[in-house]
Amino acid sequence: MEKKLIYSTELESLGAYDVVVIGGGPAGVCAAIAAARGGAKVALVEKTAMLGGMATSGLVGPFMTCYNREGEFPVVGGLFREIVERSMKVNGALCPDEIPAKSRYTSYIEKYHSNTTPIDSALLQIVLDDMVTENGVELFLYTQFVDCKTENSKIKQIVVATPGGLSMLEADYFIDCSSNADLAFKAGVPTWLGDEESGVPQAATLFFELTNVDDEKYLQRGGHKAYRTPEKGRYKVNDKHVMNVDPSNVRSMTVGHMEGRKLAIESFIDMKATMPGFENASLTQIASVLGIREGRHIKGKYMLTVEDVCNSTYFEDAVVTFGYGMDVHCRDAATRGGFRGESADWYTIPFRCLVPLNCDNLLVAGKTICAQSQAAGSFRVMPACMALGQAAGTAIAMAVQEHCNAGDVSVKELQTELVKNGAIILDNKNGIK
Ligand SMILES: Cc1cc2nc3c(=O)[nH]c(=O)nc-3n(C[C@H](O)[C@H](O)[C@H](O)COP(=O)(O)OP(=O)(O)OC[C@H]3O[C@@H](n4cnc5c(N)ncnc54)[C@H](O)[C@@H]3O)c2cc1C
């Protein structure tokens, strides 16, 4: 049996762009829209049939808190808020300002769980389709990034797998929102998997949805993680763990997803038998994509540390504010997951975390930016990923205008542009802006 196949082929170009964004999840959608609004010609490449990433194909929800730790004021605005408001108009979301902690919308969890946003995953797909289209982003669904060609520390072309076979896309700049740093890794950016010391990622979970739950009977009770969606009686469930799944390894993903399905069914049967309000629940869908909490992290110009999250370190180049705790799920059967340490009431993330080493025309956004694994346990949730996407997209549009390296844009101008567009960047040196 041959162990390796080497072959060369000619690829047709699907087009040339100022910016190509890989991955249409919360980070990628916001990156693409922000870059397009900044005047760039943008293509968005998504391997599944839908935008939204974990929020749609993964059935994950609610959007975690967008407020400070104490639940007093919002710390994420901008495109996140716009997506929520658009979703609310079609009954696809409830307003986070009105969602209390310790309610059926937060699975009765209190800590760090105020002001979450219950979402409908089906309606979100349509809202995001509309938003990227209205902003002139060219969308390629069913298109997976596979490889890239680099020259002098710049990505020149990328290879994508489409329903018609392999093709090529060209761009001056790229944003990696694949949530596993697929492009950054292939472009030669140093990366690591999971925990920076052990190399083990947090456990994965396959979400599922139940309908016909009796809201009034579902009262506080430990053990199961059922979150009410905007629709009466419909819940998203985030329950059992699949250990040690490597999102870059096809065998690991196959076995992990099948195990996730078995665990989802076990969980459903157990909930029906033991949970008040769930006796007549129906299993309507199991997510089509396994929920990977942690994959690769990139090495960038700055590594956000646990200390930064706990002490709210001041960063002159802050582009995102966040206030969720460091939510680190178990990595093996022997360890317990949960909130680690005490995060600051809010903290900021510097632009340098989005700027990878070794590649000059690339930014990275979403949960894979440069950070210690435990610190990423906080900003890996969706409101922060959207804010990171908006920051990356805004910065790359500026780089297009200035013909400079992606990491060399003026941070002051970037901050001004972000704030002008609704982003919240709090200033922990001079008091809140
Ligand atoms: C089990 C679980 C529970 C969670 N619970 C919550 C919660 O309650 N609230 C919350 O706010 N957050 C939660 N999170 C975190 C959150 O869902 C993710 O961290 C967040 O969605 C990350 O956003 P992203 O855009 O970086 O990545 P993703 O949402 O993963 O999106 C990445 C997108 O890129 C696409 N893609 C990947 N590789 C390629 C490629 N090579 N080519 C083309 N496309 C590609 C994917 O198909 C996907 O659409 C949870 C996560 C998990 C796994």
PDBQT file of the ligand as one rigid body, heavy atoms in Angstrom, charges set to zero:
ROOT
HETATM    1  C1  LIG A 501     -20.212  22.335  23.670  1.00  0.00    +0.000 C 
HETATM    2  C2  LIG A 501     -20.079  23.819  23.610  1.00  0.00    +0.000 A 
HETATM    3  C3  LIG A 501     -20.886  24.608  24.402  1.00  0.00    +0.000 A 
HETATM    4  C4  LIG A 501     -20.788  25.998  24.299  1.00  0.00    +0.000 A 
HETATM    5  N1  LIG A 501     -21.660  26.798  24.993  1.00  0.00    +0.000 NA
HETATM    6  C5  LIG A 501     -21.707  28.126  24.700  1.00  0.00    +0.000 A 
HETATM    7  C6  LIG A 501     -22.759  28.933  25.189  1.00  0.00    +0.000 A 
HETATM    8  O1  LIG A 501     -23.663  28.469  25.874  1.00  0.00    +0.000 OA
HETATM    9  N2  LIG A 501     -22.753  30.256  24.843  1.00  0.00    +0.000 N 
HETATM   10  C7  LIG A 501     -21.777  30.819  24.075  1.00  0.00    +0.000 A 
HETATM   11  O2  LIG A 501     -21.840  32.022  23.801  1.00  0.00    +0.000 OA
HETATM   12  N3  LIG A 501     -20.760  30.066  23.617  1.00  0.00    +0.000 NA
HETATM   13  C8  LIG A 501     -20.725  28.734  23.893  1.00  0.00    +0.000 A 
HETATM   14  N4  LIG A 501     -19.722  27.951  23.373  1.00  0.00    +0.000 N 
HETATM   15  C9  LIG A 501     -18.579  28.568  22.677  1.00  0.00    +0.000 C 
HETATM   16  C10 LIG A 501     -18.864  29.003  21.266  1.00  0.00    +0.000 C 
HETATM   17  O3  LIG A 501     -19.932  28.301  20.691  1.00  0.00    +0.000 OA
HETATM   18  C11 LIG A 501     -17.653  28.886  20.352  1.00  0.00    +0.000 C 
HETATM   19  O4  LIG A 501     -16.447  29.007  21.020  1.00  0.00    +0.000 OA
HETATM   20  C12 LIG A 501     -17.796  29.979  19.297  1.00  0.00    +0.000 C 
HETATM   21  O5  LIG A 501     -18.871  29.610  18.451  1.00  0.00    +0.000 OA
HETATM   22  C13 LIG A 501     -16.541  30.190  18.536  1.00  0.00    +0.000 C 
HETATM   23  O6  LIG A 501     -16.810  31.052  17.449  1.00  0.00    +0.000 OA
HETATM   24  P1  LIG A 501     -15.931  30.930  16.144  1.00  0.00    +0.000 P 
HETATM   25  O7  LIG A 501     -16.552  31.782  15.125  1.00  0.00    +0.000 OA
HETATM   26  O8  LIG A 501     -14.507  31.163  16.536  1.00  0.00    +0.000 OA
HETATM   27  O9  LIG A 501     -16.010  29.382  15.755  1.00  0.00    +0.000 OA
HETATM   28  P2  LIG A 501     -17.197  28.435  15.317  1.00  0.00    +0.000 P 
HETATM   29  O10 LIG A 501     -18.486  28.797  15.910  1.00  0.00    +0.000 OA
HETATM   30  O11 LIG A 501     -16.687  27.053  15.582  1.00  0.00    +0.000 OA
HETATM   31  O12 LIG A 501     -17.284  28.673  13.750  1.00  0.00    +0.000 OA
HETATM   32  C14 LIG A 501     -16.245  28.277  12.890  1.00  0.00    +0.000 C 
HETATM   33  C15 LIG A 501     -16.820  28.158  11.490  1.00  0.00    +0.000 C 
HETATM   34  O13 LIG A 501     -15.775  27.886  10.576  1.00  0.00    +0.000 OA
HETATM   35  C16 LIG A 501     -16.143  26.817   9.727  1.00  0.00    +0.000 C 
HETATM   36  N5  LIG A 501     -14.893  26.151   9.338  1.00  0.00    +0.000 N 
HETATM   37  C17 LIG A 501     -14.049  25.488  10.147  1.00  0.00    +0.000 A 
HETATM   38  N6  LIG A 501     -12.984  25.053   9.445  1.00  0.00    +0.000 NA
HETATM   39  C18 LIG A 501     -13.166  25.449   8.177  1.00  0.00    +0.000 A 
HETATM   40  C19 LIG A 501     -12.421  25.271   6.974  1.00  0.00    +0.000 A 
HETATM   41  N7  LIG A 501     -11.259  24.603   6.967  1.00  0.00    +0.000 N 
HETATM   42  N8  LIG A 501     -12.914  25.793   5.830  1.00  0.00    +0.000 NA
HETATM   43  C20 LIG A 501     -14.118  26.470   5.828  1.00  0.00    +0.000 A 
HETATM   44  N9  LIG A 501     -14.866  26.639   6.937  1.00  0.00    +0.000 NA
HETATM   45  C21 LIG A 501     -14.383  26.152   8.090  1.00  0.00    +0.000 A 
HETATM   46  C22 LIG A 501     -17.044  25.972  10.565  1.00  0.00    +0.000 C 
HETATM   47  O14 LIG A 501     -17.894  25.146   9.790  1.00  0.00    +0.000 OA
HETATM   48  C23 LIG A 501     -17.814  27.024  11.357  1.00  0.00    +0.000 C 
HETATM   49  O15 LIG A 501     -18.951  27.479  10.677  1.00  0.00    +0.000 OA
HETATM   50  C24 LIG A 501     -19.818  26.566  23.452  1.00  0.00    +0.000 A 
HETATM   51  C25 LIG A 501     -19.000  25.764  22.667  1.00  0.00    +0.000 A 
HETATM   52  C26 LIG A 501     -19.140  24.408  22.731  1.00  0.00    +0.000 A 
HETATM   53  C27 LIG A 501     -18.294  23.569  21.833  1.00  0.00    +0.000 C 
ENDROOT
TORSDOF 0
